[in-house]
């Protein structure tokens, strides 16, 4: 086939990680091809067209302080940021009751002590987790033997601490604290920072000063689109990689669009999908076992579009948290474009709510979501002019979201295999990052790290 | 003790066909009937003679488990069920009646819904006291349920 030319490095996946790696390799003078299964680039970033040239994100969208890699990359590509809307009061919904509040502290006095204790404990212990080798943490075995839910409940009086964490994990994990190992979760929090700022759960949860502080003008997918434009025909769409063979000298990648040969490969897809590729030789058994045990969470983004952001006139920021196990939505944000219209409310439907609602008829699910929005901002929310959902679990080339969540026992037994190169194959993707694991920043970091590792090998070979 | 009957009526700004569709779904009562925590068993679209089960609110945080049998269906007009599990209320009968009405001058755009229950109270004089205390809450719950039903249908996009 005409495009079967040999390249220095073949990259699997044209999300942020894969494209970042490709860009770095091209800058280092290497020939690359990026093989993408979908008919688009961007992976878990995806713009939704609102008309009139405006977009809103159906995938990853927020950035904040210490996420220097995605922010730096966006700046290089002239993709600007703007602050998420925070003017006005937020709403805290517990059971059927909604309370407006200003500031960062939800108006739930009975929960505050437990929440404060839980957050302080998480941060204190997260600082003791070695980011590059969490399995070497003191008490790693004990922390990896229990779920994060059990760990929190062991030392709190009420369920408030777990409830707060679950509101956060509903979107961050697409699950709950009961799905994840305590060690994995503490490592996850430990990475919510950078080399100069230790991770903290407040930064992960927060809007101003936190991971939800800013958004990208033109949508987060714009970063990938800009990289793909620079890479030109090095990016091949509709080319799902079915098999990867390596013989110590070359890597052969068989796709639906043909076969490529490369000196090295970087696989930048979610770990469970990497495990589904036909490998020859087989992946090392522990690495295959790990990838099988890195399931993606279950997350749907639900967005309602209104002529105007009507809640703003009522003094509301459009932000709400829902502390109720049967709530369709765990958290809600004003996702209106920077122009100020149309008004968009976005809610995360994840974990337990996803399991309850994902299989229901779309009309019934829409009603559950809009009625949840209405609890926070009033009945006008019931009548959007448009409504759309993005269920990342039903995406063939993602199979869940926003990230992999490790159950107890996996990190200590198999975690060391996460980033270990397999012959000529290196790994990238948001799950292959220690800082901001599962976030856009983690994806960019992993892409840079993988590219640097391959360049090191290539330069070492050439010396 | 004689039978008690409570009845509340409301106009829902949604067509009767949609109201009937949702009311007929025996798996969906927890979504709109105030006081239903969950439907624990159901048979899909309501059929005469078949049952469904719920966990219902009683007083405060307490709940009860009830079983309902569909007794009468007159499409778009009437639905009658009988229920067990609400002691000290016995011989519980739930009646929904519907009638298309005009809303904002549009014929058939709305539904007049009557939500009624009939029951006999046990426990003698104590039961009578309980009944007296319970009635205002039930009436409020009927109105809330009909409001919920309207909101649900509006949110579904009709």
Interface residues (C-beta under 8 A of the other chain):
Chain A: X363 X364 X366 X367 X368 X370 X371 X374 X379 X382 X383 X387
Chain B: X28 X31 X151 X152 X153 X154 X155 X156 X157
